[in-house]
């Protein structure tokens, strides 16, 4: 102990906690690298490595930075009358007068004292080993040093009280010897300024967006083209109402889906998680930067997430959800925290952002439930967009302003996003109307009365194919337990020439032929495929799904894709649970 270091107390690191954190980081790094060498079969390996390299590098650096603390023989913290010794600056004493202010942030599993140092004194403190070679924007400014109380052996309250006692004594002694006319230097003044929380305001945009997301989900359930399954819209409903789909966007020019998909959700759990995450982000971040840029970052990140989802995911993926925009907000929080002066608000928000952001980007830290697929590509796209926009925004944020500049540009961008999304209701309504009134869709959606009415209309509009519409009307009536089904089929059959096809199919359902006899009357491959399908329907109406299933499979493989029987066989097999 040096002579000036009186009342010295040493606190060692809790090596058990350090080791657990180190092993978790190593496991994450190994998992990311493993993902690069074993990408999903439906993903482009080059695209996967685009995310694997920076992810593995980031967590690998974290592990390397933790190694000196894990194997160090010295204490994790030394408090004395002369100042503080920290592993961040090995072999150096941080004098008490160099600490201009400090904050203590206590959240779940974390208790940190953040020291804000005098800029001149901070420049004299030097790091060693890997930390000395990394940029400050990655490992933190020397003017802001953290003391992780939860990682030390000993009672955090006792350590904090001793710290407060010593720093208070030092500041009191400095105040007594300081001239009365002394003032803050220009460097101090610059460092003290920064974004501030508008505690008197409310996150209005967050509340409005939450209401919109809930309203859109209710609309999905109300106006879906198929009945909800377990309270969730079907994939077909999500596609029709505006979910992203690569072919529709790239080949059919339906780029407006990039703007509509972020407002939609695939289940009530999906909606609930995103609403909670959005509320956490908006509760403080919107009040830090203002609703204008909060909205702009959300919408820009939502587009980035939609683009990444379409680009990276399998071509047959229907993507929905506000996750890209929300993850972009949390990435923006962390990016912003590297620039402005930290305090209890910023530190707690950064910790909360990391707790949500990291699991949302790593597939092996979170999992989908009930067969849902988490869109990690959309999360990555939103995070990259949000972080990039936050860095750009802060670069043009004068210290003398409480909110960022160019608020009008942010409003203009957000307004354009909303206008495009609202205008997309027109093509969505047209497609939905066409599908809703499609009798085949109604048939397999279980709306048999509407399907029967639609098949009657089809027979009127297309006399050449009227017999087939009459057959499908009969099937819809039978499924709907319409007592007039047989009578209506008999009336339709009486209008036909008994020597032409498909009169034998009518005879099958009227009880005049058996399935084998119907097959014998088919004259060519097309008629045989139709006979095979209607034989399947005959067995299905009789409750014999075992005999119906192979006939539907045969019809699906033999009927032309333009035939109603092809679509019918596909629909029946789906309903029977055959992939």
N, C-alpha and C positions, 0 to 999 in steps of 0.2 A: 504494500500500500504506500502510495506517495504521501508525503507529509501533508499536502493540501487536501487529500481525500479523506476527510474525517467523516464519522458516522456512515461508513460505507456498508451497503447491503448488496448481496449478490443473489440473483435468481437464475437458476438453470432452466434450460428448455425442457419441456415435457417430451422426452424422446419417443414415448409411446405414441402420442398424438402426431408428432412429426413423421414417424415411420408409417403410420396409417395413411396420412395425407400423401406421402411420397409414393406408397404402393398404389394408391388410387390413381395418382397422376400417371405413374408408369403403366398401369393397366389401361388407362384411357389412351395413352400414346400407342401402346401395342395394339389396342383394338382398332385405332384409326389406321395404322399401317396394315393390319390384317385385312381390313376392309378394302384397302387399295389393291392387295394381291388376290383377294377373293370377292370381286364386285358382284352384285346381283346380276343374274343372267340377262335381265331386260334393260340393263344400264350400260352406257358407253364407258369402257374402262378409262379412256382419256379424260372424260368429264369427271369421273370419280377421283382421279388423281389431282385434278384441279383443286379439289377441296381437301384431299388427304394431305398434300404437301404442306400447306400453311397450317393446317390443324395439328399435324404431328410436330411441326417445328415449334409451334406455340407451346404445346404441353411439354415437349422435350426441354425447352428452355426453362420452363417452370421447375421441372424435375432437377435440372442442373443447378439452378439457383438455390434449391432447397438442400442440396448435398452438403455444402459447407456448414450449414446450421446443424444438420443431422449428425455429422462426424466431428464437429468442433468440440474441443476439450474445455473451452472457456465458457463462461456464463452467458446466458441469453440477454441479461440486463444487469447493469451495475448502477446503483444510485448512490451518490455521495455529495458532500457539501460543494465539491468542485464542479459537478455536472453529471452527465450520463455517459455511460459507455454502451454502445450498441454494436451488434455484429454487422450492421449495415456499413459501419465505418471502423474496421478493425484497428485496434491500437490507438484510437483517438478518443479524446474526451470532448463531449459536446457541452460547453459551458452553459449554465443556466441563463445568463443574459442573452444568449443566442436564440432562446426560445421566446418568440414574440407572443404567441398564443397557443392554445391547445384545445382539442375537443375530445370527448369520449363518446363513442358510439357503441351501444349495447343492443344486439339483436340476438336471435336464436343461434346458439352455437358460436357466437362471436362477441368479443369484447376488446375493442381497440382504442388506444389513445393516439390521436393524430397530432403531431407537433408541427407547428408552422414556424419555420426558422427565419431569422434575419437573412435577407438575400446575400449580404456581404459575408456573414459568418458561414452560410451554406456553401459558398464557393471554396472555402478553405477545407471543407470536408471531402475526402476522397474515398472512392470505393476500390475494391480489389477484386482479383480473379475475373470471372466472367462478367460480373456486374459492371466492372469498369469499362468494358468494351461494348456494352449495349446502350442504345440511345435512351435518353431520359423519358421520352414519351412512352416507352415500353415498360420500364421498371419504376417509373415515378421520379418526380423532381427531387433534387437534394434539399430543396426548401420545404419539403413536406415528408416527414418521417413517421412511420407507424410503429407503435409498441403493441404487439399482440398479447394482451394479458392472458387470454385463454390458452395460449401456447406455453406459458411459463408454469413452473412448479411453485405453488404457493397460492394463497388466497388473493384473488384479483382485487377485492375491495381493499385489503391491507396494502397491496402494492400501489394501488391508485392513491390511497390516502397519504402514503409516504411521499409519493411523487408530488402531489399537490402541496404538501407541507414544505418540501424543499424548494420547489419552484416559487412558492409564495414568499418564502423568506428571502430568496435571491432577488426577486423583483422589488420587494419592499426596501431592501438595502440599496438597490440601484436607484429607486425613486428618491431616496433621501439624499443621495449624492449628486443627482442630476440637477442641472441648472433649471430654474423655473421657466425660462423662456425657450427651453429646448422644444423642438417640434419634430414631427415625423418627416423623414427624408423623402425625396421624390420617389426613390426606389420603393420605400415602404408604402407610399401612397398608391403607387401603381399596383403593387402586389395585393393591397387590401381591397381594391375594387374588383368587381366581378358580378356575374349574374346573381340575382337575389330572388328569394321566394316571395311571391305576391300572396301573403297569407290572408289578405282580406278578400281575395277573389275566389271563384269557384271554377272547377274544371268543366265549364259549360259544354265545350265541344265533346268531351268524353261522355258526358251524360246523353247528349243528343245522339252520338254515334252508337252508344249502347242501346238506346231506344230503337234506332233504325235496324240494328242487327236482329233484335228480338222481333220486330215487326216483319222483317224479311223472312225470318224462319217460320213465323205463323203463316205468311203468304205461301211458303213452300208447301206446308201441310194442307192449306186450304185449296190452292190452285194447282196442285200436282196432277200430272197426267195419269198417275196410278195411285191406288190407295197406299197410305204410309204403312210401313212394316215396323211394328213395335214402336210406333211413335216417331219414326224417322222416314224422311223422304227416300224414294227409291233412286237408284243410279239414273234411270231414264228420266225421272222428274228433274234431278239436278242438271242433267245435260240440257233438257228442253228449256229450263228456266234460266240458263246462262252460265253453267259451269264450263271451265276450260276444257278443250279437246283439240289435240294437235291438228287432226285433219280438217276440222271445221275452221280453225284459225288460219292455218297455213295454205290450205288448198281452196277453201270456200270463202276466204276473206272475212270471216266473222271475228275480226280483231276486237270488237266491242266486248267479247267475253273476258278479256283481260281486265276490264273495268267492272263487270258484274259479279264475277266469281268471288272477289274478296268480301262481298256483302252476304254470301250464302254459307250455310253450314250443313254438314251431313247427318248430325244427330244432336240430341239435346245435350249430351255430354260435351260434344265438340263445341257447341255454342256456349255452354256454361264455363268451360275452361277459358275460352277466349275472352269472355266478358269479364271474368275475374282478373285475367292478366291485363286486359285493357284498363280496367279500373285502377290496378296497381300502378301502371305506367302513367295514366292521366292524373292521378291524385297529386303527384308532385311535379312530374316533368312538364305537364301543360302549364302549370303555374310558374315554372322556372323560365320557359322560353316563350310563353304566350300561346294562345290557341291558334294563331295564324300559322306559325311554323310547325307547331305540333300536328296540325291537320295535314300540312304539306308533306312532312316526313312520313306520316302514316300512309297517305295515298301514294307517294312515290315508292315507298317500300312495298306496298301492296302490288303495284305494277311490277316491280322487280321480282317479287315472289311468284307472280303469275307467269312471267316470262321464263324464269328458271324452271318452274314446274312443267311447262310445256316443252321446254328444250331438253330437260334431263330425264323426266319420267317416261315410262313406256308409252307408245303412241296411243294405246287404247285407254289411257287413264283420264278419268273425269275429275278435275280438280276444283275444289271449293274451299272457302274459309278465309277469315281475316288474319290468319296466323302470320302470313308474310309481313303485313303492315305492322302487327303488334311486335313481332320479333325485331323488326327494323327499329321500332321505338326503343326497345331495350338496348339494342346495339348502339343507337344514337346516344343513349344515356351514358354508356360506358365510354364512348368516344369523347363526349363532351366533358366527362369527369377528368380526362387527362389534360384539359386546357384551363378550366377555371378553378379558382381557389376552393379548396375543399372545406367542408363544414359538416355538422351533424346531418343536415338535410341531404347534401350531395353524397356523403359517404354511405348513409343508410340506403339511399336510392341505388347507388352503384352495387352494393352488396345484394340487394333484392333483385336487381337486373341480372346479375351473374347467376343467381340461383334459378332463374327462369330461363335465361338465354342458353346456358350450357346444356341442360337436358334437352332443350328443343332442337339442338343442332347435332346431338350424338344419338344415333339409333339404339345403342346398347345401354343408354341410361334411361330411356323411356320407351314405352311400348303401347301399341294400339290395343284396343279392347273390342270384343265382339266382332272380329273380322275387319275392322276398319284399318285403313292404311294411313299412317302419318306421313304428310308430304314434307319430308326433310329437304327436298330440293327447293320447295317454295320457302322454307325457313331460311336456308342459306342465301337464296336470292334476296329475300327481304332484309336479312342482317347486313349483307354487303352494301345494299343500297342505302339503308338507314345510317350505317357508319360513315360511308363516303359523303353523304349529304350533310351529316353533322359536322365533319371536319371542314367541309367547304363553307358551311354556315358560320362556324366559329372563326374562320379565317377573316371574315368580313364583319365581325361583331366588335364594335368599339367598346372599350372598357367603360366609357362614360355613359353608355346606354344600358338600361335595365333589361331590354329585350333586343333580339337581333334586328338588323336592318332588313330592308326590302320586304316589309310585311305585305305591301300591295301585290308584289309578285307571288308571294305565297298564297294569298287569297285568290288571285287569278288562276293559279294552277289547280288549287282545290276545287274552285268553281267549275273549271273545265272538266275535271274528273267526274264530278257529280252530274254535270249536264250530259256527258257521254253515257254514263250509267243509266240516267233517267231516260234518255232517248232510245236506249237499247230495249226498253219495254215494248216498243213498237214491233221490231222483228220477233221478239220473244212471244208476244201475244198472237202474232200471225201463225207461227209454228205451233204454238199450243192449241190454238183454235182448230187447226187442221188435224192435229192428233186427237184432240178430245172428241171430234165428230167422226173420226175414223172408226167404222164398226168393228174392224178386226182388233184395234187397240181396246175398245170397250169390251169386246168378247173376252179377251184374256185378262182384262182388269176386273172381271166379274160383274160388269154392268150389262147384264144380258138384255134387259128391256131396251136400253139405248142401242145396243148392238143390233137387235132385231129390227128396230126402226131404221137404222142405218143401212142394213142389208136390203130392206124394202126399197129405200131410196136408190140404192145402187142398181137394183134390178130395173127400176124405172129409167134411170139415166143411161144404162148400158144394156139394151135389150139382147145383144148378142151373147152376153154372159149371164143373162137373167137366171137360167137354171142353177148356176153355181151359187148366186146370191140367195136363191130360194132354199138351197140345201143348207147354207150357212144360217139362214134365218131359222130353219127348223132346229139346227143344233143349238142356237141361242135360246130358242123357246123351250127346248127340252131341258137345258141347263137351268133356265129360269122357272121351270115347273109351270109353264103356260099350258093350260088344258086344251087350247086350240091348236097345238103344234101339229098333231097328226092330220087334223081336218085341213089346215092350211097347206100342208105338204101334199095331200091328196088333190086339192084344188089346183096347185101348181103343176102336179104331174099330169092331170087331165088336159092341160093346155099343150102338152108336148106330143111329138110324134114318137110312139113307142118303139120305133125301129132305129132311133138315133140315140147317140150318147149325149148326156149321161142319164138317160131314163133308167137303165138298170140300177143306178145308185139309188134313185127314188124307190125302186122296187125293193131294194135291200132294207131300207128304213121302214117301208110299209109292210114288211114281213112276207114279201112274195119271193125273195131270193135269200140264199145263204152266202156267206163270204166266199166260199170256194166257187160257187156258181157265178158270182159277180166277177171274179178274176177270169173265169172262162169266157166271159162276154167281152173283155177288153181286147181291142183289135190291134193296138200298137203300144209302144213303150210309154207314151204320155198317158194313155188311158189306163195302163197297168199301174203307173205310179199313183194316179188318182184313185183307182180301185183299192190299192194298198192302203192309202191314207183313210178312205171312208170305211174300210173294214176295221181299221184301228178305232175310229170313232164309234162304230157299231159295238165293238167289244167294250169300249169305255162306257158307253151308255148302259151297257148291261152290268157294269161294275167289275169287269174283268180287266184290270190294268196290266196284269202279267202278259196277256195275249195282245193287248193294245200297244205296249211299249215297243216290241220289235217291229211292228208294222209301221209305227211312226218313224222309227230309225231308218227303215228301208225306204220310206217315202222321202225322207230328208235327203238321202243319198241319191235318189233316182229322179226326183221331180225337178224341172227347171226352176231356177231361183225366182222367176217372174210369176210363177203360179201361186194362187192362193193356198194350195195344198202344201207348198213348201213352207210358207210362213206359218200355216196351221200346224204342221208337224213340228216345227221348231218351237212354237209356243206351247204345244202340248207336252213336249219333252221337258221343257223348262219347268212346267207346272208339275210334272211327275218327278222332278229332281234329277233328271238325267243331263249330265254335262255334254 
